[in-house]
């Protein structure tokens, strides 16, 4: 059942325009901390993809090495979402 709900949410997000509507929706859907965490995770992944060392990322963004390591593991999956999005934005 939850998979059905996840698919519905993903399809809704994929169709949502303009960006301001997406922002308003995410602000209502997520707590401020959750929204900030997601935004920070994306910054971590972008820096990892550019080859920035984990310790430098930790210093730049004020996050723990453990947080960065999780992003690094996900980024290593060549078929994963992070890698696909990064490849599509080049």
BELPEDA-V839247 format. One record per run of one state. SS is the DSSP state (H for helix, E for strand, C for the rest). FROM is the first residue (numbers start at 1). TO is the last residue. If there is no record, write none. Layout:
((SS & FROM & TO) (SS & FROM & TO))
This chain:
((C & 1 & 1) (H & 2 & 15) (C & 16 & 18) (H & 19 & 29) (C & 30 & 31) (H & 32 & 49) (C & 50 & 53) (H & 54 & 61) (C & 62 & 64) (H & 65 & 76) (C & 77 & 80) (H & 81 & 88) (C & 89 & 90))
